[in-house]
């Protein structure tokens, strides 16, 4: 039975499953995973012929089945983790984003209001020198953050050292990290940083766009530089707020399944929302961490309005998943099940969506600072007074690698 979209594009919930009670739980899960993959997996015809009984768990089995040439995203998690994140914006962690620069210095890229580190004044642009008395590096940061508590050696904006101890908590994400309105060269420019697309994001977006409407905003910059994706319902709501006034009833995108499920192919349409703003252009700030539903919005809006990208090319995930979960066991399967194409039948951007204006991620600047390189370039494009950004200042940041649902969350 299908239910409302929750993860990336849609979700399937299997409420009952016939099985023999004496059958080992993982054996049952493995059999069910084989069934779903053969039926729904976008690249089912690329799967090797394997015996599910040879694999200890569905996680091991999935790793053997996926089409590794393209599929970097199919994963397995638990129903509780899946629902907590996509329905309630909850996850267990320290509530921060992190990225390494070219010199392997580790920066805090964002921090949620609910982070256990927030009370110590920790903010974007602080550096993490060490965790539990061990200097951090790309090769050890994941293992250093595995325990449930940690002592951080931090360097703040004033280059002062701070020692902070914290325990992982259930963090509620505020996905709109900040918003602001600027009046520059007679332009009313609305700007906001959007971290993800989960259930509570809808109300956050409504509040932000209501504020924009009250202040007569006529230009919008959306900062997706750390947005790894999420729910298509939420992503399409953003598209409605941006394009609903000029593209009501037009196709945002079409689901393209494998040939066994071609009858499931369908389109979603742009519609006018109460807080839709009249725009004929939107500027997105992106990086190689802008993925999935972020790219879906960008690609989906391109046929209907002028879409300008500033920063670095996007990640390159032009496909989506269904989630499958069951009462008989706690696993939730999340395989790639379809491509997503815009109204011009364009998609397949596995190498990312290129930017029109290249600019650095100014990690030492606070969000909303008009001197931050990416925001400065975006404002310059709108006002016609672009700042000169030297090529030598363009530096990419690299997030520590996470997998599965943690990659979707994009925070620690």
N, C-alpha and C positions, 0 to 999 in steps of 0.2 A: 504494500500500500504506500503510495507516495504521500509525502507531507510537505509542508511549507519549506521553502529554501532556507537552509541554515549554513551549509558549508560550501563556499565558493559559488556553486550554482544551484544545487538542489540536494535533497536528501531522501533516502529510502529508509524506512523503519520496518523491520520484520518483527512483528510482535509475537508470533508463535512459530515454532519449528519442531516438527516431528522428529524424534530421535529415540534410540534405545538408551535407557538409563544407564546400562552398564558400559556404554561406549565412552572411552576416555575423552575428557573435555577438549583437549587439543586436537585429537583425531577428528572430532565432530567439526571443530572450527576450521580445520584444514580442508575438509570436504566441502564445507559451505563456501570457503574462499575460492576454491577451484571452480565451483558452480558459478559464482558471481563474476569471476574474472573471465571465464569462457563466454559468458552472456553479455557483459557490459564493458569490459576493458577495451579502450580505444584501439589498442594494438594486440588484440587477442590472437591474431594470426601470426604474430611474432613470438608468441610464448613457446618455450621449449616443452617437450613432452616429458613430464616428470611424474613421479609417484608421490602423492601427498603424504603417504605413510612413512616416507623416508626423512621427513622434516619434523623437528622437535616442536615447533610452534608455527602459527600462521605468519609470524614476522619473518621467520627463516624461509618459509615457503614463498612469501611475496617477493622476497629478495631474489629468489631463484626464477620467478616468473616474469618479472618486469622487463620491458624492452629498454635496456640500459642505454641504447644509443640516443634516445630522446627523453625517456622518463626519469626525471630526477625528483619526483614529487609524490608518487603513490606511497601511502604509509598506513600503519595500523596503530591505533591508540585504544583508550578505553572510552566507554560511553560517558562516564562521569567527566573526564577531562574535556571531551568534545563539547558536551552540553554546557559545562561551566564557562568555557571560553566563548563559544559562538552565541549562546543565549544570554549570558550574564556578564561577559567581558572579564571573567575571573581567571587568574592563573597563579600558580605558586612560584614565588621568586623574590628578587630584590626590587623589581619594578623599574629597571633601568635599561637603556639601550647602550651598546658599546661598539666601538670601531677602532681599528688600528690605522695609523697613518703610514706613510712610506718609510718612516724611521722606526716602525714597530712600537710607537708609543700608543698606549691604549687610552682612548677618550670616552667620556660619557656623552652620548649623542642626544639623549633625552631622558627625562625622569617623570614618572607618573605622580600625580598628587598623592596617591595612596602608598607610595614607596616607603618602606621602613628607613630609607636613607634620607628622605626629605627633611625629617626633623633636625638633621645635622647641617642643613643648609646646602647639601649637595645639589649641583645643578649641571645643566648642559655646559660643556667646555671645561669641566674638571678632568684631570688625568688620574688614572689608576696606575700607580707605580708598582705596588706589590699587593698580594693577597696571602694572608697567613704567613707573612715574612718571606715569601718567595716572589722574586721579580716576575712580572707577567710577560708572556710572549705568545705569539700565535699558536705555538705548539702545546702550551700548558694551561691556557686560560680556562678551557672547558673543564679539565680535571680539577683545577683549583676552585671552581664554582660548583662542583658536584655536591659537597657537603651542605647540610642545612644551615650552617652559620659560617661567617667569615669575618676576618679583620682586614679592613682595607687601608692601605697607605695611599692617601690622595694628595694631589696638588691642586689648590683652588685657583681662581682667577688672579689672585694677588701673588701667585707663586709661593704660597705658604703651605707647609705640610700639615695634613690633618690625618689622624688615626681614628678610624670609625669601625666599631664592631656592630654587626647586625645579624639577624636571623631571618631566613626566608619566611614570608607571610603570604596569605592569600590576598593578592593585589587586585583591586578593581581598576581597570583601565579607564582613563578619560581619553578617548580617542581623538578629540579635538584638543591638541596640546596647548594651543593659544590662538587667539584671533585679534585682529586689529583693523582699523580703518584709517587710511592716510588720505590727506588732501594735498595733491601735488600737481602743479601746472593745470589747475582747474579740473583735474581728474579726481573722482572719489573712488579710491581703490580699496576693496575688501581683500584681506589676506588671512588665511588660516592654515595651520599645520594639522594634517589629518594622519593619524598613526595607523588606523585599521578600519575595517568594515565589519562590525559586529552588531548584534541586536540593538544595544543602547545607543549606538552611533546615530541612529535616526533622529532621536530627540536632540542630541547635541547639534546635529546639522540644522534642524529646524530652528533652534535657538540662535545659532550663528547667522543664518540667512534672514531671520526676523530682524536681527540687529542691523544687518546690511540694508534691508529694505527701509528701516526707520531712518537710516542715515543717507539714503538716496545713492547707494553705491551703484556705479555704472561700469566698473571694471573689477575683475576678480582674479586673484592669484591663489592657487591651491598648492600647498607644499606637501608633496607626496614622497619626499626623499627617503623616508624610512617606512613607507607603507607597503607591507608585504601581501596585502590582499584581505580576503574574507568573504563575507556573504554577498551574493549577487543581489538579493533584495535591497541591501543597504547601498551597494554600489549603484544600482539603478535609481535609487532615491536621490543620490547626489546628481546623477545625470538629469533627472527630472527638474531639480532645483536650478540647474545651469541652463538647460535647453528647453524646458517645458513651455516657455513663452514663445519660442520660435519653431519648435519641431514637434508639437503635440501630435501624437498619433503616428509618428515616424518610427521606423525600426531602430532600436538601439543595438540589438545583436541577435544572432541565430545560433541555436545549439545544433551541432553537426555530430551525430553519433556514428558508431561503426555500422556496417551494413546489416547486422542482425537487429539493430535497434533503430533503423532509419525512420520507422513509424513514430518514434519519439521526437524527431526533429521539430523544433518550434521556434518562434521568435518572441522576444520581449519588446515592448513599445514604450517610447518616451511619452510621458503625460505631464500635464500642468499640475503643479502643487500650489497650495495657498501661498507659499513663500518663494515661488519661482521668480527669479529676477530676469528682466529683459536684457539679454546679452547676445552679441553676435561673435564674441571672441572670449576665450578663456586661456589663461596662462598657467601651466603646471610646472612646478619645480620637481625634477626627478633625479634619481641616481640609479645605480645598478641594484639598489635595494627596493626599488619601486616595482612591484610584481603583481601578477595575477589579476585580481579585481581592479587594482589601480590601472593596469594596462587595458583592461576591458573597458573602463570608462573613457580613457583616452582614445582608444581605437574606435569605440562606439560613437563618440561625439564627432569624430573627424569628418564624416560625410555631411554633417548638419551645421557646423560652425567652424570658425577659424580657431584651430587648436595649436598653441605654441608651447614647445617644451624648452625649458631652461635647465642647465646643469649638466648631467651626464645621461647617456642612453639608459633605458630601462632594463630590467632583468631579463625578460624574454620567457614568459610563460603564457602561451596563447591557448591553453587547455584548462579544463575544469574537472571537478570530481563530484561523485555522489558519495554519501556515507551510507554504510549498511550496518545495522546493529540488530541484536537479537536478545530475546529473554533467556535463551538457553546458555549463553556465555557472555562474558563481559567485554570481549573484543569489539571494536568498531573498525570496519574496513573502509579505507578511503582511497580507492584507485582512480586513476585518470579515466574518464568515461566519454569525453567529447571534446571537440574543438569549438571555439567560439568565434564567429565571423560577424563583421559589421554589415551595414546596409548595402555596402558596395562589394560584399562577399570577400572582404579583405581580412586576413588573419595570418597565422603561421609565422609570427614574428619571434622565432626561437632565438634569434640573435639580439633581441631587444628592439625597442622603438627609438630611433635616433632623435637627438635634440636639434633644435634650430639654433640655439644659442648656448655655447659651451661655457660653463662657469664652475668655480670651485665650491665645495661644501665648506663654508667658513666655520669650522667647528669651534673656534675660540670666540665666536660671536653668539649672543643670545638670539633665540628665535624672535623675529620681528624687528631686529636692528636693521635699519635701511642701508647700513654700510656692509652688511654681510654679503659676500660676493654674489651668491645666487639670487637673493632677494633684490639686491641692487641692480643686477642685470635684468630681472623681470620687470622692475619698476621702470628702468631705463627704456625697455622695449615699449612699454605702454605710453610713457610720456614723450618719447622721441628724443630723450636726452640720455643715451646710454653712457655708462662709465666705461673707460678703457680698462679691460682686464688682461693683464699680461699672460701670455701662454705659460710662462714659467711659474705663475701662481696657481695653475690648475693642478690640484692634487686630489687623487681619489682616496677615499677611506674604504676600508674593508672590514665588514662585520665578521666576528668569529662565527665559524660554521655551526649551524644547528640543523637538526633533521626533523622530518615529520611535522607534528602539530607545533613543536617548538619553533620550527622555521616559520610557520604561519604567524605565531605570536610575535616573533621578532624581538623579544625582550628577555631579560635574565632576572 
